[in-house]
Amino acid sequence: MFDLIKKAMLTGVGLAVTSKEKVEEMAREMAESAKLSSEKGQEFVDEVVGRSEKVRAELEDMVQTAVKEALKKADLPSREDIAGLQKRLEQIEGKLG
């Protein structure tokens, strides 16, 4: 059971990092080898491409979340923090100059 889950996850990651053109090509080859009608073959290709795009978007979200969490744990200033400091510095310079 674990191997099946592992293979499914690796397949999902593989689809996420593979280009749309390559996914379409692989899906078309699979449809041809399965001897699907052109209509069924196109449905299969569309489904695989759609899943690929969905998995890619989910993977991007997961990576962005992980990066944000890592930066938060590193206690680095955000863009907003730096912008706020810049604004305060400009105000102080205005009062002094």
For each residue, the residues with C-beta under 8 A, 3 or more apart:
1: 4 5
2: 5 6
3: 6 7
4: 1 7 8
5: 1 2 8 9
6: 2 3 9 10
7: 3 4 10 11
8: 4 5 11 12
9: 5 6 12 13
10: 6 7 13 14
11: 7 8 14 15
12: 8 9 15 16 55
13: 9 10 16 17 55 59
14: 10 11 17 18
15: 11 12 18 23 48 51 52 55 56
16: 12 13 52 55 56 58 59
17: 13 14 56 59
18: 14 15 22 23 26 52
19: 22 23
20: 23 24 49 52 53
21: 24 25
22: 18 19 25 26
23: 15 18 19 20 26 27 48 49 52
24: 20 21 27 28 45 48 49
25: 21 22 28 29
26: 18 22 23 29 30 48
27: 23 24 30 31 44 45 48 49
28: 24 25 31 32 41 45
29: 25 26 32 33
30: 26 27 33 34 44 48
31: 27 28 34 36 40 41 42 44 45
32: 28 29 35 36 41
33: 29 30
34: 30 31
35: 32
36: 31 32 40 41 44
37: 40 41
38: 41 42
39: 42 43
40: 31 36 37 43 44
41: 28 31 32 36 37 38 44 45
42: 31 38 39 45 46
43: 39 40 46 47
44: 27 30 31 36 40 41 47 48
45: 24 27 28 31 41 42 48 49
46: 42 43 49 50
47: 43 44 50 51
48: 15 23 24 26 27 30 44 45 51 52
49: 20 23 24 27 45 46 52 53
50: 46 47 53 54
51: 15 47 48 54 55
52: 15 16 18 20 23 48 49 55 56
53: 20 49 50 56 57
54: 50 51 57 58
55: 12 13 15 16 51 52 58 59
56: 15 16 17 52 53 59 60
57: 53 54 60 61
58: 16 54 55 61 62
59: 13 16 17 55 56 62 63
60: 56 57 63 64
61: 57 58 64 65
62: 58 59 65 66
63: 59 60 66 67
64: 60 61 67 68
65: 61 62 68 69
66: 62 63 69 70
67: 63 64 70 71
68: 64 65 71 72
69: 65 66 72 73
70: 66 67 73 74
71: 67 68 74 76 78
72: 68 69 75
73: 69 70
74: 70 71
75: 72
76: 71
77: 81 82 85
78: 71 81 82
79: 82 83
80: 83 84
81: 77 78 84 85
82: 77 78 79 85 86
83: 79 80 86 87
84: 80 81 87 88
85: 77 81 82 88 89
86: 82 83 89 90
87: 83 84 90 91
88: 84 85 91 92
89: 85 86 92 93
90: 86 87 93 94
91: 87 88 94 95
92: 88 89 95 96
93: 89 90 96 97
94: 90 91 97
95: 91 92
96: 92 93
97: 93 94
